[in-house]
């Protein structure tokens, strides 16, 4: 029986494509709006793929951020000037200051609090950057600060099961009693499953499962409304 719920942050508790699209539209107005979703998925792919290089020191954080947007554009044969690529991160950071929780997420968190369900967050990323997002979304209104784990703060990154073990200790719950909700198949689904947790793949970007993987998640949800309804109706979450 599920007793605790743990969330990913980026593109799970808020819609990350909105600030991304705002930055792209501001700096690259000729990029087709019809391809914005596909560009964002490529951007997330390269971000996840190369993030570890910035942790190990193979790349600087600035290089990783430059390369993830450059490579994403290259997938669409769109080649901006270096100065424009350099400016993207600043525009993206400014857009992220305006992120808000979807109403369905607020409702889900309200419901879980009302049920007395322990809640946590496990997110990859730099501590200051992820903390700024958490504060902008006011997530500590629902989730205790001590139950939020940021990878750079503990020097363990998803999909390493070790970061999930840290959350088990914080919540004092066993792997078979925990559910993880996240949008990344590689980091969230594979990581949580490797730790022995249940997993809901929040696939609202409608990504394809990697060709060398199988559907090992417990459920796939494709919208914020569907996610909220799942918390309310799933018998496995009833206390």
C-alpha positions as CSV (number, residue, x, y, z in Angstrom):
1,X,0.0,0.0,0.0
2,X,1.3,3.4,-0.9
3,X,2.0,5.6,2.1
4,X,4.2,8.4,0.8
5,X,4.4,10.4,-2.5
6,X,7.5,12.0,-3.8
7,X,7.6,14.3,-6.9
8,X,10.2,15.4,-9.4
9,X,10.2,19.2,-9.8
10,X,11.0,20.3,-13.4
11,X,8.1,19.7,-15.8
12,X,6.2,17.7,-13.1
13,X,5.1,20.2,-10.5
14,X,5.0,23.0,-13.1
15,X,5.0,23.2,-16.9
16,X,8.6,23.9,-17.8
17,X,7.8,24.5,-21.5
18,X,6.0,27.8,-20.8
19,X,9.2,29.7,-19.6
20,X,11.3,27.9,-22.2
21,X,8.9,29.0,-25.0
22,X,8.9,32.5,-23.7
23,X,12.7,32.7,-23.8
24,X,12.8,31.2,-27.3
25,X,10.1,33.5,-28.7
26,X,11.9,36.6,-27.3
27,X,15.4,35.7,-28.6
28,X,14.5,33.7,-31.7
29,X,11.2,35.0,-33.1
30,X,11.8,33.3,-36.5
31,X,11.8,29.8,-34.9
32,X,8.4,28.1,-35.9
33,X,5.9,28.0,-33.0
34,X,4.6,24.7,-34.5
35,X,8.0,23.1,-33.6
36,X,8.2,24.5,-30.1
37,X,7.2,21.4,-28.3
38,X,9.6,19.2,-30.2
39,X,12.4,21.7,-29.6
40,X,11.7,21.6,-25.9
41,X,11.8,17.8,-25.8
42,X,15.2,17.9,-27.6
43,X,16.4,20.6,-25.1
44,X,15.4,18.4,-22.1
45,X,17.0,15.3,-23.8
46,X,20.4,17.1,-24.1
47,X,20.0,18.6,-20.7
48,X,19.6,15.2,-19.1
49,X,22.2,13.6,-21.3
50,X,25.0,16.1,-20.5
51,X,24.1,17.3,-17.0
52,X,26.5,14.7,-15.4
53,X,29.4,16.2,-17.3
54,X,28.9,19.5,-15.4
55,X,28.9,17.5,-12.1
56,X,32.1,15.6,-12.9
57,X,33.9,18.7,-14.2
58,X,34.2,17.4,-17.7
59,X,32.2,20.4,-18.8
60,X,31.5,23.7,-16.9
61,X,27.9,24.4,-16.1
62,X,28.0,27.3,-18.6
63,X,29.2,24.9,-21.4
64,X,26.5,22.4,-20.6
65,X,23.8,25.1,-20.7
66,X,25.2,26.4,-24.0
67,X,25.5,23.0,-25.6
68,X,22.0,21.8,-24.6
69,X,20.3,24.6,-26.5
70,X,22.8,24.6,-29.4
71,X,22.3,20.9,-29.9
72,X,18.5,21.2,-29.6
73,X,18.4,23.9,-32.3
74,X,20.8,21.7,-34.5
75,X,18.1,19.0,-34.6
76,X,16.0,21.5,-36.5
77,X,18.8,22.9,-38.7
78,X,18.4,26.2,-36.9
79,X,21.8,27.8,-36.3
80,X,21.7,31.0,-34.2
81,X,24.8,33.2,-33.6
82,X,26.9,32.3,-30.6
83,X,26.0,35.6,-29.0
84,X,22.3,34.7,-29.2
85,X,22.9,31.2,-27.8
86,X,24.9,32.8,-24.9
87,X,22.0,35.1,-24.2
88,X,19.5,32.3,-24.0
89,X,20.2,31.1,-20.4
90,X,19.7,34.6,-19.0
91,X,16.3,35.0,-20.8
92,X,15.3,31.5,-19.6
93,X,16.3,32.3,-16.0
94,X,14.2,35.5,-16.2
95,X,11.2,33.6,-17.5
96,X,11.5,31.0,-14.7
97,X,11.0,33.7,-12.2
98,X,7.3,33.8,-13.3
99,X,6.5,30.1,-12.9
100,X,3.3,29.2,-11.1
101,X,1.7,25.9,-9.9
102,X,-1.0,24.6,-12.2
103,X,-4.3,24.6,-10.4
104,X,-4.5,20.8,-10.6
105,X,-1.1,20.5,-8.8
106,X,-2.3,22.8,-6.0
107,X,-5.4,20.7,-5.7
108,X,-3.4,17.5,-5.6
109,X,-1.1,18.8,-2.9
110,X,-4.1,20.1,-0.9
111,X,-5.7,16.6,-1.1
112,X,-2.5,14.8,-0.1
113,X,-2.1,17.1,2.9
114,X,-5.7,16.6,3.9
115,X,-5.1,12.9,3.8
116,X,-2.0,13.2,6.0
117,X,0.2,11.6,3.2
118,X,3.9,12.3,3.6
119,X,5.2,14.2,0.6
120,X,8.7,14.9,-0.7
121,X,10.6,16.2,-3.7
122,X,13.7,14.7,-5.4
123,X,15.2,17.0,-8.1
124,X,18.4,17.0,-10.0
125,X,20.2,20.4,-10.4
126,X,22.2,23.1,-8.6
127,X,20.9,23.9,-5.1
128,X,20.4,27.7,-5.6
129,X,18.7,27.3,-8.9
130,X,16.3,24.6,-7.8
131,X,15.6,26.4,-4.5
132,X,14.6,29.5,-6.4
133,X,12.1,27.5,-8.3
134,X,10.7,25.9,-5.2
135,X,10.3,29.3,-3.6
136,X,8.7,30.8,-6.7
137,X,6.1,27.9,-6.6
138,X,5.7,28.3,-2.8
139,X,6.0,24.5,-2.4
140,X,7.0,24.6,1.2
141,X,3.3,25.6,1.9
142,X,2.7,21.8,1.4
143,X,6.0,20.1,1.6
144,X,8.4,20.2,4.6
145,X,11.8,21.7,3.6
146,X,13.5,18.7,5.2
147,X,11.7,16.4,2.7
148,X,13.2,18.2,-0.3
149,X,16.3,16.7,-1.8
150,X,18.4,18.6,-4.4
151,X,21.0,16.4,-6.1
152,X,23.9,18.9,-5.9
153,X,23.3,19.3,-2.2
154,X,23.8,15.5,-1.6
155,X,26.2,14.8,-4.5
156,X,23.9,12.0,-5.8
157,X,21.9,12.4,-9.0
158,X,18.9,10.6,-10.3
159,X,18.7,7.8,-11.6
160,X,21.1,6.6,-8.9
161,X,19.0,4.7,-6.4
162,X,21.1,6.2,-3.6
163,X,19.1,9.5,-3.8
164,X,15.9,7.6,-3.3
165,X,17.4,5.8,-0.3
166,X,18.0,9.2,1.3
167,X,14.3,10.0,0.9
168,X,13.2,6.7,2.4
169,X,15.2,7.6,5.5
170,X,13.7,11.1,5.7
171,X,10.2,9.8,5.4
172,X,10.9,6.7,7.5
173,X,9.1,4.6,4.8
174,X,10.1,1.4,2.9
175,X,10.5,1.3,-0.9
176,X,7.4,-0.7,-1.4
177,X,5.3,2.0,0.3
178,X,6.6,4.9,-1.8
179,X,5.4,6.3,-5.1
180,X,7.5,8.6,-7.3
181,X,5.9,10.9,-9.9
182,X,8.2,12.3,-12.6
183,X,8.3,13.2,-16.3
184,X,11.8,11.8,-17.2
185,X,11.8,8.1,-18.2
186,X,15.5,7.7,-17.8
187,X,15.9,9.7,-14.5
188,X,12.6,9.2,-12.8
189,X,11.1,5.9,-14.0
190,X,14.3,4.0,-14.2
191,X,15.7,5.5,-11.1
192,X,12.7,5.0,-8.9
193,X,12.1,1.4,-10.2
194,X,15.8,0.6,-9.5
195,X,15.1,1.7,-5.9
196,X,12.1,-0.6,-5.7
197,X,9.5,2.2,-5.7
198,X,6.2,2.4,-7.5
199,X,6.3,5.0,-10.3
200,X,3.8,7.1,-12.2
201,X,5.3,8.4,-15.5
202,X,3.9,11.9,-15.9
203,X,4.3,11.9,-19.6
204,X,2.3,15.1,-20.5
205,X,4.9,15.8,-23.2
206,X,3.9,12.5,-24.9
207,X,7.5,11.3,-25.2
208,X,8.3,7.9,-26.6
209,X,9.8,5.2,-24.4
210,X,13.5,4.8,-25.3
211,X,13.9,2.1,-27.9
212,X,16.0,-0.1,-25.6
213,X,13.5,0.1,-22.7
214,X,10.1,-1.4,-21.8
215,X,7.1,0.1,-20.0
216,X,8.1,-0.7,-16.4
217,X,6.1,2.2,-14.8
218,X,3.0,1.4,-12.8
219,X,0.9,4.0,-14.6
220,X,1.3,6.7,-17.3
221,X,-0.5,10.0,-16.9
222,X,-0.6,12.5,-19.7
223,X,-2.1,15.7,-18.3
224,X,-2.2,17.7,-15.0
225,X,-6.0,17.0,-14.8
226,X,-5.4,13.3,-15.2
227,X,-2.7,13.4,-12.5
228,X,-5.0,15.1,-10.0
229,X,-7.8,12.7,-10.7
230,X,-5.5,9.8,-10.2
231,X,-4.6,10.9,-6.7
232,X,-8.2,11.2,-5.7
233,X,-9.5,8.0,-7.3
234,X,-6.6,5.5,-7.0
235,X,-7.6,2.9,-4.4
236,X,-3.9,2.2,-3.7
237,X,-3.6,5.7,-2.2
238,X,-6.5,5.5,0.1
239,X,-5.4,5.4,3.8
